[in-house]
Amino acid sequence: MTSLVLVRHGQSQWNLENRFTGWVDVGLTAEGVREAKKAGKLVAKAGIEFDAAFTSYQRRAIKTLWLSLEAAEQFHIPVTKDWRLNERHYGGLTGLNKQETRDKHGDEQVHIWRRSFDTPPPQIDMENEFHPSKDSKYAQIDPTELPTGESLKITCERVLPYFKGQIVPFIRANNNIIISAHGNSLRAILKELFDVADKDIPGFEFPTGNPLLIEFEDGTLDIKSAKYLDKKRAKDLPEIGTV
């Protein structure tokens, strides 16, 4: 069988502060570092040996990958970083405290922005300090491609062509892969692999720093099993089907 491990970055500073993070490049907390190291130890205990790794352009995912691979004693494997694995862009909500946003706009509206599949948040203003054009790491990317506020649907439209074009061929060639990314970019991959309906995918949560091991029949995307390696922090998974 071929293994794919999906790991959401460890707890970030803005996770702790309950703020909409999206594309803001915040770091891990001490707890996030601990979670990332534990993820690597769980991988080692499961006996998984990777051939390649993929991550986003964001430090919380990159550092989680580094720490996990170090703990698993697999620091040598090739790593590919791509901005299309970045978190969903929260537009004009970026940086805001989630509870204060609920108090201002109401629970129902914030729930729609956060948990609907196809309703994007307000677009971020060009003058906002968190606009992606102000971050030098995206200077070489066509500005028209940079998101300014994404629904989960739009996030899927960004993540999935990259996943199918650049990562799936590795899996079909029987390479064991780890992807360190974000709650919503990983939801997009989960949606694709398990063929989850649009209305259902927002309800699936990825716990921080808990590796999700998906095993495929060799040469295919036929899922044989799927489980979180830390059972105590596991979340519900979709039913296994065949893509």
C-alpha positions as CSV (number, residue, x, y, z in Angstrom):
1,M,0.0,0.0,0.0
2,T,1.0,3.6,-0.5
3,S,0.7,6.2,2.3
4,L,-0.3,9.8,2.3
5,V,-0.1,11.7,5.6
6,L,-2.0,15.0,5.9
7,V,-1.0,17.2,8.8
8,R,-2.4,20.5,9.8
9,H,0.2,22.8,11.3
10,G,0.6,23.0,15.0
11,Q,-1.2,25.7,17.1
12,S,-0.3,29.1,15.8
13,Q,-0.2,32.4,17.7
14,W,-3.4,33.6,16.1
15,N,-5.1,30.2,16.7
16,L,-4.4,31.0,20.3
17,E,-5.6,34.5,20.1
18,N,-8.8,33.4,18.2
19,R,-8.1,35.6,15.2
20,F,-8.8,35.1,11.5
21,T,-5.4,34.2,10.1
22,G,-5.6,33.1,6.5
23,W,-2.5,34.3,4.6
24,V,-0.9,36.2,7.5
25,D,2.4,34.5,8.2
26,V,2.2,33.9,11.9
27,G,4.4,31.5,13.8
28,L,3.8,28.5,16.0
29,T,3.2,28.8,19.8
30,A,5.2,26.6,22.2
31,E,2.2,24.2,22.1
32,G,2.3,24.2,18.3
33,V,6.0,23.2,18.4
34,R,5.2,20.4,20.8
35,E,2.3,19.2,18.5
36,A,4.6,19.2,15.5
37,K,7.3,17.2,17.2
38,K,4.7,14.7,18.5
39,A,3.4,14.4,15.0
40,G,6.8,13.2,13.8
41,K,7.1,10.8,16.7
42,L,3.7,9.3,15.8
43,V,4.8,8.9,12.2
44,A,8.0,7.1,13.3
45,K,6.0,4.8,15.6
46,A,3.7,3.9,12.7
47,G,6.8,3.0,10.7
48,I,6.0,5.3,7.8
49,E,8.9,6.2,5.5
50,F,8.4,9.1,3.2
51,D,9.7,9.7,-0.3
52,A,8.7,13.4,-0.6
53,A,7.0,16.2,1.2
54,F,4.8,19.2,0.2
55,T,3.9,22.3,2.1
56,S,2.7,25.9,1.7
57,Y,4.6,29.2,1.7
58,Q,3.5,29.8,5.3
59,R,5.9,29.4,8.2
60,R,3.5,27.6,10.5
61,A,3.1,24.8,8.0
62,I,6.8,24.8,7.0
63,K,8.0,24.7,10.5
64,T,5.5,22.0,11.4
65,L,6.9,19.9,8.5
66,W,10.6,20.5,9.6
67,L,9.9,19.6,13.2
68,S,7.9,16.5,12.2
69,L,10.5,15.2,9.8
70,E,13.2,15.8,12.3
71,A,11.3,13.9,15.0
72,A,10.7,11.1,12.5
73,E,14.4,11.1,11.5
74,Q,13.5,11.8,7.9
75,F,14.9,15.3,7.5
76,H,16.6,14.3,4.3
77,I,13.6,13.9,2.0
78,P,12.9,16.4,-0.8
79,V,10.5,19.2,0.1
80,T,8.4,21.2,-2.3
81,K,6.8,24.5,-1.2
82,D,3.9,26.0,-3.2
83,W,1.6,29.0,-2.4
84,R,-1.4,27.1,-3.7
85,L,-1.3,24.9,-0.6
86,N,-1.7,28.1,1.5
87,E,-4.6,28.5,3.9
88,R,-7.9,30.0,2.7
89,H,-7.7,33.8,2.4
90,Y,-10.1,35.4,4.8
91,G,-10.3,38.7,3.0
92,G,-11.4,41.7,5.0
93,L,-11.8,39.5,8.1
94,T,-8.1,38.9,8.3
95,G,-6.6,39.8,11.6
96,L,-10.0,40.3,13.3
97,N,-10.9,38.6,16.6
98,K,-13.5,36.0,15.9
99,Q,-15.7,36.7,18.9
100,E,-15.5,40.5,18.3
101,T,-16.5,39.9,14.7
102,R,-19.5,37.8,15.9
103,D,-20.5,40.6,18.3
104,K,-20.4,43.1,15.4
105,H,-22.0,41.2,12.6
106,G,-23.9,38.5,14.4
107,D,-23.4,34.8,14.9
108,E,-25.3,33.8,11.8
109,Q,-23.4,36.0,9.4
110,V,-20.0,35.0,10.8
111,H,-21.1,31.3,10.6
112,I,-21.9,31.8,6.9
113,W,-18.5,33.4,6.2
114,R,-16.7,30.6,8.1
115,R,-18.7,27.5,7.4
116,S,-20.6,27.9,4.1
117,F,-19.1,26.3,1.1
118,D,-19.5,29.1,-1.5
119,T,-20.0,32.4,0.3
120,P,-16.7,34.4,0.5
121,P,-15.9,36.9,3.2
122,P,-15.7,40.6,2.3
123,Q,-12.7,41.3,0.0
124,I,-9.6,42.8,1.5
125,D,-8.8,46.3,0.6
126,M,-5.7,47.0,-1.4
127,E,-4.5,49.4,1.3
128,N,-4.8,46.9,4.1
129,E,-1.5,45.9,5.6
130,F,-2.5,42.2,5.1
131,H,-3.1,42.4,1.4
132,P,-1.0,39.6,-0.2
133,S,0.6,42.0,-2.7
134,K,2.4,43.6,0.3
135,D,4.2,40.3,1.1
136,S,7.5,39.9,-0.7
137,K,7.2,36.1,-0.9
138,Y,4.4,36.6,-3.5
139,A,6.3,39.1,-5.6
140,Q,6.9,36.7,-8.4
141,I,3.3,35.6,-8.7
142,D,0.9,37.2,-11.1
143,P,-1.1,39.7,-9.0
144,T,-4.3,38.7,-10.7
145,E,-3.8,35.2,-9.2
146,L,-3.5,36.3,-5.6
147,P,-6.7,35.9,-3.6
148,T,-8.3,38.8,-1.7
149,G,-11.0,36.8,0.0
150,E,-11.9,33.1,-0.6
151,S,-14.8,30.8,0.1
152,L,-14.0,27.2,0.7
153,K,-15.2,26.6,-2.9
154,I,-12.6,29.1,-4.3
155,T,-10.0,27.6,-2.0
156,C,-10.7,24.2,-3.6
157,E,-10.4,25.7,-7.1
158,R,-6.9,26.9,-6.1
159,V,-5.7,23.8,-4.2
160,L,-7.1,20.9,-6.3
161,P,-5.5,21.6,-9.7
162,Y,-2.1,21.7,-7.9
163,F,-2.9,18.6,-5.9
164,K,-4.1,16.6,-8.9
165,G,-1.3,17.9,-11.2
166,Q,1.7,17.8,-8.9
167,I,1.1,15.5,-6.0
168,V,-1.3,12.7,-7.3
169,P,1.3,11.5,-9.8
170,F,3.7,10.8,-6.9
171,I,1.0,8.8,-5.1
172,R,0.1,6.8,-8.3
173,A,3.8,6.0,-8.6
174,N,3.7,4.4,-5.1
175,N,5.6,7.2,-3.3
176,N,4.8,7.8,0.3
177,I,4.0,11.5,0.8
178,I,3.5,13.9,3.6
179,I,1.6,17.2,3.2
180,S,1.9,19.8,5.9
181,A,-0.7,22.5,5.3
182,H,-3.8,24.2,6.7
183,G,-7.3,23.5,7.8
184,N,-9.0,24.6,4.6
185,S,-6.4,23.6,2.0
186,L,-6.5,20.1,3.6
187,R,-10.3,20.1,3.5
188,A,-10.0,20.6,-0.2
189,I,-7.8,17.5,-0.5
190,L,-10.1,15.6,1.8
191,K,-13.1,16.6,-0.4
192,E,-11.3,15.3,-3.5
193,L,-10.1,12.0,-2.1
194,F,-13.3,11.0,-0.3
195,D,-15.7,12.6,-2.8
196,V,-17.4,14.7,-0.1
197,A,-20.5,16.7,-1.1
198,D,-20.2,20.5,-1.1
199,K,-22.7,20.9,1.7
200,D,-20.8,18.4,4.0
201,I,-17.1,19.3,3.6
202,P,-17.2,22.5,5.8
203,G,-18.1,20.2,8.7
204,F,-14.9,18.2,8.7
205,E,-12.3,19.5,11.1
206,F,-8.5,18.9,11.1
207,P,-7.0,18.9,14.6
208,T,-3.7,20.8,14.8
209,G,-0.6,18.6,14.7
210,N,-2.4,15.3,14.4
211,P,-1.3,13.3,11.3
212,L,-4.1,11.8,9.2
213,L,-2.8,8.6,7.6
214,I,-4.5,7.6,4.3
215,E,-3.5,4.3,2.7
216,F,-4.1,3.6,-1.0
217,E,-4.1,0.5,-3.1
218,D,-0.8,0.7,-5.0
219,G,-0.9,2.7,-8.2
220,T,-4.4,4.1,-7.5
221,L,-6.4,6.5,-5.4
222,D,-8.5,3.7,-4.0
223,I,-8.5,4.3,-0.3
224,K,-8.0,1.2,1.8
225,S,-7.9,2.8,5.2
226,A,-7.8,6.2,6.9
227,K,-7.1,7.1,10.5
228,Y,-5.6,9.8,12.8
229,L,-2.4,8.7,14.5
230,D,-3.4,10.3,17.7
231,K,-6.6,8.6,18.5
232,K,-7.4,10.8,21.5
233,R,-7.5,13.9,19.3
234,A,-9.1,12.3,16.3
235,K,-12.0,13.9,14.4
236,D,-14.7,12.3,12.3
237,L,-13.7,11.2,8.8
238,P,-15.9,10.7,5.6
239,E,-16.9,7.2,4.6
240,I,-14.3,5.6,2.4
241,G,-15.2,5.4,-1.3
242,T,-13.4,5.0,-4.5
243,V,-12.2,7.9,-6.7
